[in-house]
């Protein structure tokens, strides 16, 4: 028999031994024929199979009767039969002459999986013949034990031991870091199924790294979305000091900053979280993101229970890949009971990468996620999934293999167009690596874990599952797709309180207002005082032609009455605050306070000061000509004092007008709600430049007023024994000055000290004004009223005026009244002289 290549092209092979024949491809057929009258016993046609064997290989093919053996050259289906080339054989066994059948070419994958403990890989087969039809993937794997040191040794063995590996597949993050950095030196693509470290997203360090497990930072967009949903702008963090959590937190800090969210507290710990948890409590952390492994999570929440950092005021965000009963597992490292832990963790929120497609659609593997789980469970043989390492990552490992197969298939097609093949790859071939990289980078298919898409850093883009612990059981409350920025919310979140807690202690601003009862009472007194002022002013004007009233300088007394009424009117704006008017109108109230009180004091006190100063001038000069001093000088003096005050108020108004300032007090905690603090506020009338040159000038004005009061007291004391008919009420004026000066000198500093106590400050200021005005009006005007009423002087003088048509009285009657007055004055002087007390110098001026 002979073996001959088909007409379609090939090489003529001579000789009958297997070593001398070229390897034939898959699906190639050979046909056995016998010469002459010999017949074939056994399979006449055989086909090359993908596993490298022929069909019916267990059955023998033999020729009988004749001793000459001929074998027809194998032909492809449909090709014409070729003329045989006969060779005489001495054997009848034909099947041993079958040429080698290569089957599919093998591509080798180097894998470093954590086979003992941790996540273990899952193998899977496919019936799809359109994916790598000419190739077979063979996994050469070692147990890295998730140890970077061990992985380094095993990586060396993989790279320096035949055959050549076309892709490397590490498992956990630590091993992926070692493999990913070294792979570039051998032009190798790295594809991981279980690495979540954010550091692996660095394309400069890991230029050929891909992973179907999303980066741990994929949780952060979901967390920020939830912060915004629940209107939180202030959070706190606590982390275990490992590289993966530190880089995750750095990414969260950047994202929260862009979203306008503040990380107010950032705590970390190595093994013992007690101090970190206490710091969270002390700094009033409410919304807390915890980044730590499961064993440390139990330590943290034991301390949380001790510090009472849980309940309706707090929300914890944890990683979602802990076991569902992680807080119920007995841990000798903590001294909290299961009941304590269950109480502390209630209501916390977890974010977890969606590792199993929630939709029931068939993906590239022609399996739904549920079908995948069923097959997986059947292979487990009834073993508890929670006790099986790598169970959660199984869909990711499955999709990683599919991602690699699809990428290699796409690369194979591109290489064929260039006349090259995948098996041409070696560690110096950068072009094939670039094609595989391009194919992986553009991967997009539906897997059992969901849509498989890689971002620019080679990390998987996936949805995030949001769960909340409700009654000791995790409940799904939503999904978030960070690529589409779409939040799917179920609306079944439950809170211990009325709703999501505040991100900090709620500070409620409350203005302190004046007691309305106090304001009403003082306003009544002020109103009555104004009525009294009107009565006094009317009385003084009506009796201005009476000699006794004329000798008291009635125009100055009128100014005093008007000034008292202005000062009393200032009591009303003093008591008006935000309870009565809007804050925008409050500056007007401030101006009313300033002008009414300032001008009222100037008019009232200025007129009294002028009278007492004039009496003191007459007393000290001892000049008879002073009797003839013209009254206009009195009014000019009062006008000067009023002009000085008016000018100072005008400058103040123009340069730095009064406006509203808010004083803040220490926050207060109400008894009814421990999650709220009251921020007391008090409105003041103030100026911006109170501490600048204007403030110093204002203090000069205050000093000037104080000196004026002290000078008034001195002049009143000096003239207490003077008697003069030109100003016959100067002793009453002196008494009024005593009272006004003392009340003002006491009240001014007291009100400044009590400015933060609105009721006390108003009471002191308003009552000082009221009492000063009352005393002044009563002392100056009531004696005059009593005298004119009891003696009837204004009646007789008014009648005389009507009879004569003149303001002058009969000379005899006038002289008689004048003598009576002088007699009474002399009697008073005699009484003073006869008293045992030391006598002051006295001068009687006629």
C-alpha positions in Angstrom: 0.0 0.0 0.0 1.0 3.6 -0.4 0.1 7.0 1.0 -0.2 9.9 -1.4 -1.2 13.6 -0.9 -4.4 14.9 -2.6 -4.4 16.7 -5.9 -5.3 19.9 -4.2 -1.6 20.4 -3.3 0.8 18.8 -1.0 3.8 16.7 -1.0 4.3 13.2 -2.4 5.4 11.0 0.4 7.5 8.0 -0.4 7.9 5.1 1.9 5.4 3.3 4.1 6.6 4.0 7.6 4.9 6.5 10.0 8.1 8.4 10.6 8.4 9.1 6.9 5.0 10.6 6.4 3.9 14.2 6.9 1.5 15.0 9.8 -2.0 15.3 8.4 -4.6 18.0 9.5 -7.9 17.5 11.3 -10.7 16.0 9.2 -8.3 14.6 6.6 -9.5 11.1 5.3 -7.5 8.1 4.3 -8.8 5.1 2.3 -7.4 1.6 2.4 -7.5 -0.5 -0.8 -6.1 -4.0 -1.6 -4.6 -5.1 -4.9 -6.0 -7.8 -7.1 -8.6 -10.1 -5.6 -7.8 -9.3 -2.0 -10.5 -7.8 0.1 -10.3 -5.5 3.1 -11.5 -6.7 6.5 -12.1 -3.8 8.9 -12.6 0.0 8.4 -11.9 1.1 4.9 -11.9 4.8 5.5 -10.5 6.7 8.6 -10.7 10.4 9.5 -8.3 12.5 11.5 -9.9 13.6 14.8 -9.2 16.8 16.8 -7.6 14.7 19.6 -4.9 13.5 17.3 -6.3 10.0 16.6 -8.1 8.3 13.8 -11.7 7.1 13.7 -12.2 3.4 14.7 -8.6 3.2 15.8 -9.4 0.2 17.9 -10.4 -1.9 14.9 -7.9 -3.5 12.6 -7.9 -3.1 8.8 -6.5 -6.1 6.9 -6.2 -7.6 3.4 -6.8 -11.3 2.8 -6.4 -14.0 0.0 -3.7 -12.1 -1.9 -0.2 -11.4 -0.7 0.1 -8.2 -2.6 -1.0 -5.1 -0.6 -1.9 -1.8 -2.1 -3.0 1.3 -0.3 -4.7 4.1 -2.1 -3.4 7.6 -1.4 -5.8 9.4 0.9 -8.1 11.8 -0.8 -10.3 14.7 0.4 -14.1 14.2 0.1 -15.3 15.0 -3.4 -11.8 14.7 -5.0 -11.3 12.3 -7.9 -9.8 8.8 -7.2 -6.1 8.7 -8.0 -4.3 5.8 -9.8 -2.7 3.6 -7.2 0.9 3.0 -6.9 1.3 -0.7 -6.1 3.8 -2.1 -3.6 4.0 -5.7 -2.7 3.7 -6.3 1.1 4.2 -9.4 3.0 1.9 -8.4 5.8 -1.9 -8.0 5.9 -2.2 -5.5 8.7 -3.1 -2.0 7.2 -4.1 0.1 10.2 -0.5 0.3 11.5 0.4 2.2 8.3 -1.9 5.2 9.1 0.0 8.5 9.0 0.3 10.7 12.1 -2.8 12.8 12.9 -2.0 16.1 14.5 -5.5 17.3 15.7 -5.7 20.8 17.2 -2.6 22.7 17.9 -2.1 23.5 21.6 -1.7 27.0 23.1 -0.3 27.0 26.6 -1.6 29.2 29.5 0.6 29.7 32.6 -1.5 30.0 35.7 -0.6 30.8 39.4 -3.7 30.0 41.4 -4.2 30.0 45.2 -5.2 26.3 45.1 -4.9 25.8 48.9 -7.2 28.2 50.6 -8.5 31.4 49.1 -10.0 31.5 45.7 -9.5 28.4 43.5 -10.1 28.4 39.7 -12.8 26.5 37.9 -12.3 24.8 34.6 -15.0 24.6 32.0 -15.5 23.2 28.5 -17.4 24.5 25.5 -19.1 22.9 22.5 -18.7 25.9 20.3 -16.7 25.0 17.2 -16.4 28.5 15.9 -14.0 29.6 18.7 -10.4 28.6 18.1 -11.3 25.6 15.8 -7.7 24.8 15.1 -6.4 25.2 18.6 -6.7 23.7 22.0 -5.9 25.6 25.3 -3.9 23.8 27.9 -3.6 25.2 31.4 -0.3 24.7 33.2 -1.0 25.8 36.7 0.9 26.0 40.0 -0.3 26.7 43.5 0.9 30.2 44.5 -0.8 30.0 47.9 -1.4 33.7 47.3 2.2 34.3 48.4 4.2 36.8 46.3 7.4 35.2 47.3 6.3 31.7 46.3 4.7 33.2 43.1 8.0 34.7 42.1 9.7 31.3 42.2 6.9 29.6 40.3 6.8 32.4 37.7 10.5 31.7 36.9 9.7 28.0 36.4 6.8 28.9 34.0 8.9 31.2 31.9 12.1 29.1 31.7 10.4 25.7 31.2 9.0 24.5 27.8 6.5 24.9 26.3 6.1 28.6 25.7 3.1 30.2 27.4 1.1 32.7 25.5 -0.9 34.2 28.4 -0.4 34.3 32.2 -3.3 34.0 34.6 -2.6 34.9 38.3 -5.2 34.8 41.0 -5.0 37.2 44.0 -3.8 40.8 44.0 -0.4 40.2 45.6 0.6 37.6 43.0 -0.9 39.7 40.2 1.4 42.6 41.2 4.5 40.4 40.8 3.4 38.8 37.6 2.0 42.0 36.1 5.2 43.9 36.5 7.4 41.1 35.1 5.2 40.2 32.2 6.2 43.1 30.0 9.8 41.8 29.9 8.5 38.6 28.2 5.8 40.3 26.0 3.1 38.4 27.9 -0.5 39.3 28.4 -1.8 38.9 32.0 -5.4 38.1 32.8 -6.6 37.7 36.4 -10.0 36.7 37.7 -9.6 37.5 41.4 -7.5 40.7 41.8 -9.2 43.8 43.1 -6.3 46.0 44.2 -6.7 49.5 42.8 -2.9 49.7 42.3 -3.2 47.2 39.4 -5.0 49.9 37.4 -1.7 51.7 36.9 -1.0 51.3 33.2 2.6 52.5 33.6 3.4 49.7 36.1 1.2 47.0 34.5 1.0 47.8 30.8 -0.4 44.3 29.7 -2.6 43.5 32.7 -6.4 42.8 32.5 -8.8 41.4 35.1 -12.4 40.3 35.1 -12.6 41.1 38.8 -13.4 44.8 39.0 -11.1 47.1 41.0 -12.0 47.8 44.6 -12.4 51.4 43.6 -15.6 50.4 41.7 -17.3 50.6 45.0 -16.6 54.3 45.3 -18.9 55.6 42.6 -21.7 53.7 44.2 -20.9 55.0 47.6 -20.8 58.6 46.3 -24.1 58.1 44.5 -25.7 56.9 47.8 -24.2 59.8 49.7 -25.8 62.2 47.2 -29.1 60.3 47.2 -29.4 60.6 51.0 -28.0 64.2 51.0 -24.9 63.6 53.0 -22.0 66.0 52.6 -19.9 64.9 55.5 -18.5 61.4 56.0 -15.8 59.6 58.0 -13.6 56.6 57.2 -11.8 53.9 59.1 -9.4 51.5 57.3 -7.1 48.6 57.9 -3.6 49.7 56.9 -3.0 47.6 53.8 -2.2 48.7 50.3 -5.5 47.7 48.8 -7.6 49.7 51.3 -5.3 52.7 51.3 -5.4 53.1 47.6 -9.2 52.5 47.6 -9.6 55.2 50.2 -7.4 57.6 48.3 -9.7 57.1 45.3 -12.8 57.7 47.4 -11.3 60.9 48.8 -10.7 62.2 45.3 -14.3 61.3 44.2 -15.9 62.8 47.3 -14.0 66.0 46.8 -15.2 66.3 43.2 -18.8 65.7 44.5 -18.5 68.4 47.2 -18.5 65.8 50.0 -16.1 66.3 52.9 -14.2 63.5 54.6 -14.1 65.0 58.1 -12.4 62.1 59.9 -10.0 59.6 58.5 -8.8 56.8 60.9 -6.6 53.8 60.4 -5.4 50.8 62.4 -3.1 47.9 62.0 -4.4 45.2 64.3 -6.3 46.9 67.1 -9.2 49.3 66.1 -10.1 50.4 69.6 -8.4 53.8 69.4 -9.6 54.5 65.9 -13.2 53.8 66.9 -13.0 56.0 69.9 -11.7 58.9 67.7 -14.7 58.4 65.4 -17.0 58.8 68.4 -15.2 61.8 69.8 -15.2 63.6 66.5 -19.0 63.1 66.0 -18.7 60.8 62.9 -22.1 59.7 61.7 -21.7 58.3 58.1 -18.7 55.9 58.3 -17.1 53.9 55.5 -15.2 50.9 56.8 -12.5 49.2 54.7 -11.0 46.1 56.3 -11.0 42.3 56.0 -13.6 40.1 57.6 -11.6 39.2 60.7 -10.9 42.8 61.4 -14.5 43.7 60.8 -15.5 41.6 63.9 -12.9 43.5 66.0 -14.2 46.9 64.7 -17.8 46.2 65.5 -17.0 44.8 68.9 -15.5 48.2 69.7 -18.4 49.9 67.9 -20.8 48.1 70.3 -18.7 49.2 73.3 -18.6 52.9 72.2 -22.3 52.8 71.2 -21.4 54.0 67.7 -24.5 52.5 66.1 -28.2 53.0 66.1 -30.5 55.6 64.4 -27.8 58.3 64.3 -25.2 56.2 62.4 -24.8 54.4 59.1 -21.9 52.1 58.3 -20.7 51.2 54.8 -18.9 47.9 54.5 -17.5 45.7 51.8 -20.0 43.2 50.5 -17.8 40.1 50.0 -17.9 39.0 53.6 -19.8 35.8 54.4 -23.5 36.4 55.1 -23.0 35.3 58.8 -19.6 36.9 59.4 -20.8 38.7 62.5 -22.1 35.5 64.0 -18.9 33.5 63.7 -17.2 32.8 67.0 -13.9 34.7 67.2 -11.6 34.3 70.2 -10.0 37.6 69.3 -13.0 39.6 70.5 -15.0 39.7 73.8 -18.4 40.4 72.4 -21.3 38.0 72.2 -23.2 37.2 69.1 -26.1 39.3 70.4 -23.8 42.3 70.9 -22.5 41.9 67.3 -25.9 41.5 65.9 -27.1 44.6 67.6 -24.1 46.7 66.5 -24.2 45.7 62.8 -28.0 46.1 62.3 -28.8 48.5 59.4 -25.4 48.8 57.8 -25.1 49.1 54.0 -22.8 47.0 51.8 -21.6 47.5 48.2 -20.6 44.4 46.3 -19.5 43.8 42.7 -22.2 41.9 40.8 -20.4 38.6 40.2 -23.5 36.8 38.8 -25.7 38.2 36.1 -29.1 39.1 37.6 -30.8 38.7 34.2 -31.9 35.4 32.8 -30.3 35.7 29.4 -27.9 33.4 27.7 -24.5 34.7 27.0 -21.5 33.8 24.9 -21.2 30.4 26.6 -24.9 29.7 25.8 -25.6 29.4 29.5 -27.7 31.7 31.8 -26.3 32.6 35.1 -28.7 30.2 36.8 -27.7 27.3 34.5 -24.1 28.0 35.3 -24.9 27.9 39.1 -26.8 24.6 38.7 -23.9 23.0 36.8 -21.4 24.4 39.3 -23.4 23.0 42.3 -23.6 19.6 40.6 -19.8 19.6 40.3 -19.6 20.5 44.0 -21.4 17.3 44.8 -23.5 18.9 47.6 -20.7 20.7 49.2 -21.6 23.9 51.0 -20.8 26.8 48.7 -19.9 29.1 51.7 -17.2 26.6 52.6 -15.8 26.3 49.1 -12.9 28.6 48.4 -13.5 30.7 45.3 -17.2 30.0 45.0 -18.1 33.7 44.6 -15.4 34.3 42.0 -16.3 31.3 39.9 -18.3 33.3 37.4 -15.4 35.7 37.1 -13.0 32.9 36.4 -15.4 31.4 33.9 -15.7 34.7 32.1 -11.9 35.2 32.2 -11.4 32.0 30.3 -14.0 33.1 27.8 -12.5 36.6 27.5 -9.1 35.0 26.7 -10.5 32.5 24.2 -12.4 35.2 22.4 -9.4 37.5 22.3 -7.1 34.7 21.0 -9.8 33.8 18.4 -9.9 37.4 17.2 -6.1 37.5 17.1 -5.9 34.3 15.1 -8.2 35.8 12.4 -6.1 38.9 12.2 -2.8 37.0 12.0 -4.2 34.8 9.2 -4.7 37.9 7.2 -1.0 38.6 7.7 0.1 35.1 6.9 1.0 34.3 10.5 -0.3 32.0 13.2 -0.7 32.0 17.0 1.7 29.2 17.4 4.4 31.5 16.0 4.4 33.4 19.4 7.6 33.6 21.4 8.7 35.8 24.2 10.4 38.2 21.7 7.3 38.6 19.5 5.8 41.9 20.4 3.5 42.0 17.4 1.4 39.1 18.5 1.2 40.4 22.0 0.0 43.7 20.7 -2.8 41.9 18.7 -3.9 40.0 21.8 -3.8 43.2 23.8 -6.0 45.0 21.2 -8.4 42.1 21.1 -8.8 42.0 24.9 -9.1 45.8 25.2 -12.0 45.8 22.8 -13.7 42.8 24.4 -17.4 43.1 25.0 -19.6 40.1 25.6 -22.4 38.8 27.8 -21.0 36.5 30.4 -22.4 34.6 33.4 -21.2 37.5 35.6 -22.8 40.1 33.4 -21.5 42.3 30.6 -17.7 41.9 30.3 -16.1 45.2 29.3 -12.6 46.5 30.2 -11.8 50.1 30.8 -8.7 51.9 29.7 -6.8 50.6 32.7 -7.7 47.0 31.9 -10.2 46.7 34.8 -13.6 45.1 34.5 -16.5 47.5 34.4 -19.4 46.0 36.2 -22.6 46.8 38.1 -22.6 47.1 41.9 -25.1 45.4 44.2 -26.3 47.4 47.2 -27.5 45.5 50.2 -28.7 46.4 53.7 -28.7 44.2 56.8 -32.3 44.1 57.9 -33.2 42.0 60.9 -29.9 40.1 60.7 -30.4 39.2 57.0 -28.9 41.0 53.9 -31.6 42.4 51.6 -31.0 43.7 48.1 -32.0 47.4 48.0 -30.6 48.4 44.6 -28.0 48.2 41.8 -25.7 50.8 40.4 -24.2 50.8 36.9 -21.2 53.2 37.1 -20.6 53.1 33.3 -24.2 54.3 32.6 -24.4 56.2 35.9 -27.8 54.5 36.5 -29.1 53.7 40.0 -31.8 51.1 40.1 -33.5 51.5 43.5 -36.0 49.1 45.0 -37.2 51.4 47.7 -37.1 48.8 50.5 -34.4 50.3 52.6 -35.3 50.4 56.3 -34.0 52.8 58.9 -34.0 52.6 62.7 -35.2 56.2 62.9 -37.7 58.0 60.8 -35.4 58.0 57.8 -31.8 58.3 56.8 -29.9 60.0 59.7 -28.1 63.3 59.3 -24.5 63.3 58.4 -23.7 65.3 61.4 -25.4 66.6 64.5 -28.1 68.8 63.2 -27.5 72.4 64.3 -30.7 74.3 64.3 -30.4 78.0 64.5 -32.6 79.8 66.9 -32.7 83.6 67.4 -32.9 84.9 70.9 -35.7 87.5 71.1 -36.5 89.9 73.8 -39.2 88.9 76.2 -42.4 90.3 74.9 -43.8 90.7 78.4 -40.8 92.8 79.4 -41.0 94.8 76.2 -44.7 95.5 76.7 -44.3 96.5 80.4 -41.4 98.9 79.6 -43.3 100.2 76.6 -46.3 101.1 78.8 -44.0 103.1 81.1 -42.3 104.8 78.2 -45.7 105.7 76.7 -46.9 107.1 79.9 -43.7 109.1 80.2 -44.3 110.6 76.7 -47.8 111.6 77.9 -46.2 113.2 81.0 -43.8 115.0 78.7 -46.6 116.3 76.6 -48.4 117.5 79.7 -45.3 119.2 81.0 -44.5 120.8 77.7 -48.1 122.0 77.3 -48.1 123.4 80.8 -44.8 125.2 80.2 -45.9 126.8 77.0 -49.3 127.7 78.3 -47.8 129.5 81.3 -44.8 131.0 79.6 -46.0 134.5 80.4 -46.1 133.8 84.1 -43.2 135.6 85.9 -42.3 132.5 87.9 -42.2 130.4 84.7 -40.3 133.1 82.8 -37.6 133.1 85.5 -37.0 129.4 85.0 -36.0 129.9 81.3 -39.0 128.2 79.8 -37.5 127.6 76.4 -34.7 125.5 77.9 -37.3 123.7 79.9 -39.2 123.0 76.7 -36.1 121.6 75.2 -35.7 119.3 78.2 -39.3 118.1 77.9 -38.8 117.4 74.2 -35.5 115.6 74.8 -37.1 113.4 77.4 -39.9 112.5 75.1 -37.3 111.6 72.3 -35.4 109.5 74.7 -38.5 107.7 75.8 -39.5 107.2 72.2 -36.1 105.4 71.7 -37.3 102.7 74.1 -39.5 101.3 71.4 -36.8 100.7 68.7 -34.6 99.4 71.5 -37.0 96.6 72.1 -37.8 95.8 68.4 -35.8 92.8 67.0 -36.2 90.1 64.5 -39.4 89.0 66.2 -41.2 92.1 64.9 -39.4 93.1 61.7 -37.6 91.4 58.9 -33.8 91.3 59.0 -33.6 93.5 55.9 -35.5 96.2 57.8 -33.5 95.9 61.0 -30.8 98.4 60.0 -33.5 101.1 59.9 -34.4 100.1 63.5 -30.7 100.5 64.4 -30.7 104.0 63.0 -33.8 105.0 64.9 -32.2 103.8 68.1 -29.1 105.8 67.5 -30.7 109.0 66.5 -33.6 109.1 68.9 -31.4 108.3 71.9 -28.5 110.4 70.9 -30.4 113.5 70.0 -32.8 113.0 72.9 -29.9 112.9 75.4 -28.3 115.9 73.7 -31.5 118.0 73.8 -32.6 117.1 77.3 -29.2 116.9 79.1 -27.7 119.8 77.0 -30.5 122.2 78.1 -30.1 121.3 81.8 -26.3 121.5 81.6 -26.5 124.9 79.9 -28.6 126.2 82.8 -26.4 124.8 85.5 -23.3 126.0 83.7 -24.7 129.5 83.4 -25.6 129.6 87.1 -22.1 128.5 88.0 -20.6 131.2 85.8 -22.6 133.9 87.6 -21.6 132.5 90.9 -17.9 132.3 90.2 -17.4 135.7 88.5 -19.1 137.7 91.2 -19.7 140.5 88.7 -23.0 142.4 88.9 -22.9 142.9 85.3 -23.5 139.3 84.8 -27.1 140.0 85.8 -27.6 141.6 82.6 -26.2 138.7 80.6 -28.4 138.2 77.6 -30.5 135.0 77.5 -29.5 134.2 73.9 -26.2 133.0 75.1 -27.9 130.3 77.0 -29.6 129.1 73.9 -26.4 129.4 71.9 -24.6 127.1 74.4 -27.4 124.5 74.2 -27.3 124.8 70.4 -23.5 124.2 70.3 -23.9 121.0 72.4 -26.7 119.8 70.2 -24.7 120.7 67.0 -21.7 118.7 68.3 -23.8 115.6 68.9 -25.6 116.0 65.6 -22.3 116.3 63.7 -20.9 113.2 65.3 -24.0 111.2 64.6 -24.0 112.4 61.0 -20.3 111.4 60.5 -21.1 108.0 62.0 -24.1 107.6 59.7 -22.1 108.4 56.6 -18.8 106.7 57.2 -19.9 103.5 59.0 -23.6 103.2 59.4 -25.0 100.7 61.9 -26.1 97.3 60.5 -27.1 93.9 61.8 -24.5 91.6 63.2 -25.2 88.1 64.5 -23.6 86.8 67.7 -23.3 83.1 68.1 -23.4 81.3 71.4 -22.4 77.9 72.6 -24.5 75.2 71.1 -27.2 73.7 73.4 -28.6 70.2 73.4 -32.4 70.0 73.8 -33.6 67.2 76.0 -36.2 65.9 73.6 -33.9 65.1 70.7 -30.3 64.0 71.2 -29.5 64.3 67.5 -30.1 68.1 67.4 -28.1 71.0 68.8 -29.5 74.4 69.1 -27.3 77.3 67.9 -28.5 80.4 69.7 -28.1 83.6 67.8 -28.6 87.2 68.8 -29.0 90.3 66.6 -26.9 93.3 67.4 -26.6 96.8 65.9 -22.9 97.2 65.1 -20.4 98.9 62.8 -17.7 97.3 60.8 -15.0 99.7 61.7 -15.6 99.6 65.4 -12.0 98.5 66.0 -10.4 100.9 63.5 -9.9 104.6 63.6 -13.6 105.2 63.6 -14.0 102.9 66.5 -11.4 104.9 68.4 -13.1 108.1 67.5 -16.4 106.6 68.7 -14.8 105.9 72.0 -13.7 109.5 72.1 -17.3 110.6 71.7 -18.3 108.2 74.5 -15.5 109.7 76.6 -16.8 113.2 75.8 -20.3 112.2 77.0 -18.9 110.8 80.2 -16.9 113.9 81.0 -20.0 116.0 80.3 -21.9 114.0 82.8 -19.2 114.2 85.4 -18.9 118.0 84.8 -22.6 118.3 85.2 -22.4 116.6 88.6 -19.6 118.9 89.6 -21.5 122.1 88.5 -24.7 120.9 90.2 -22.8 120.3 93.5 -21.0 123.7 93.3 -24.3 125.6 92.7 -26.5 123.8 95.2 -26.5 126.8 97.5 -26.7 129.6 94.9 -29.9 131.6 94.7 -30.8 133.6 91.6 -34.1 134.7 90.1 -32.8 134.5 86.5 -32.9 130.7 86.8 -35.0 130.0 89.8 -35.1 126.1 89.3 -31.4 125.5 89.1 -31.5 123.3 92.2 -34.1 121.1 90.6 -32.0 121.0 87.5 -29.0 120.0 89.6 -31.0 117.2 91.2 -32.1 116.0 87.7 -28.5 116.0 86.6 -27.4 113.9 89.6 -29.9 111.3 88.7 -29.3 111.3 85.0 -25.5 111.2 85.3 -25.5 108.4 87.9 -27.9 106.3 85.9 -26.1 106.8 82.7 -22.6 106.1 84.2 -23.8 102.9 85.7 -26.0 101.7 82.9 -23.6 102.2 80.0 -20.9 99.8 81.2 -23.5 97.3 82.6 -25.3 97.1 79.3 -22.0 96.6 77.4 -21.2 93.7 79.8 -24.7 92.3 79.4 -25.0 92.8 75.7 -25.2 89.0 75.1 -28.2 88.8 77.5 -31.0 90.5 75.5 -33.5 90.8 78.4 -31.1 92.1 81.0 -29.4 94.5 78.6 -32.7 95.9 77.4 -34.1 96.2 80.9 -31.1 98.1 82.2 -30.9 100.5 79.2 -34.7 101.0 78.8 -35.4 101.5 82.5 -32.4 103.9 82.8 -34.0 106.0 80.1 -37.4 105.8 81.6 -36.3 106.6 85.1 -34.1 109.4 83.9 -36.9 111.0 81.9 -39.5 110.5 84.7 -37.2 112.0 87.3 -36.3 114.9 85.1 -39.9 115.7 84.2 -41.1 115.4 87.7 -38.3 117.4 89.3 -38.5 120.2 86.8 -42.2 120.6 86.2 -44.2 119.2 89.0 -43.0 121.8 91.6 -44.0 124.6 89.2 -47.4 123.1 88.6 -47.9 122.7 92.4 -46.9 126.3 93.1 -49.0 127.8 90.4 -52.0 125.7 91.4 -51.8 126.1 95.1 -51.0 129.9 95.0 -53.1 130.7 92.0 -50.4 132.9 90.6 -51.1 132.0 87.0 -54.8 133.0 87.5 -54.1 136.5 88.8 -51.4 137.2 86.3 -53.5 136.0 83.5 -56.4 138.1 84.6 -54.1 141.1 84.9 -52.9 140.5 81.4 -56.4 140.4 80.1 -57.3 143.7 81.8 -54.3 145.7 80.8 -53.7 144.1 77.5 -50.1 143.9 78.5 -47.9 141.3 80.0 -46.9 143.8 82.8 -48.7 143.9 86.2 -49.4 146.8 88.5 -46.2 148.1 89.9 -47.4 148.0 93.5 -48.6 144.4 93.3 -45.5 143.3 91.5 -43.3 144.9 94.1 -45.4 143.3 96.8 -45.0 139.8 95.4 -41.3 140.4 94.8 -40.8 141.4 98.4 -42.7 138.3 99.6 -40.4 136.1 97.5 -37.3 137.8 98.8 -38.5 137.5 102.3 -39.0 133.7 101.9 -35.5 133.4 100.4 -34.0 135.4 103.3 -35.8 133.1 105.8 -34.3 130.1 104.2 -30.9 131.7 104.4 -31.3 132.5 108.1 -32.3 128.9 108.7 -29.2 127.6 106.9 -27.0 130.1 108.9 -28.5 129.0 112.2 -27.9 125.3 111.5 -24.8 123.7 113.2 -23.4 122.4 109.9 -20.6 124.3 108.1 -21.9 127.0 105.9 -21.1 127.3 102.3 -20.5 130.7 100.8 -23.8 132.3 99.8 -24.5 135.2 97.6 -27.9 136.6 97.0 -28.5 138.2 93.7 -31.3 140.6 93.3 
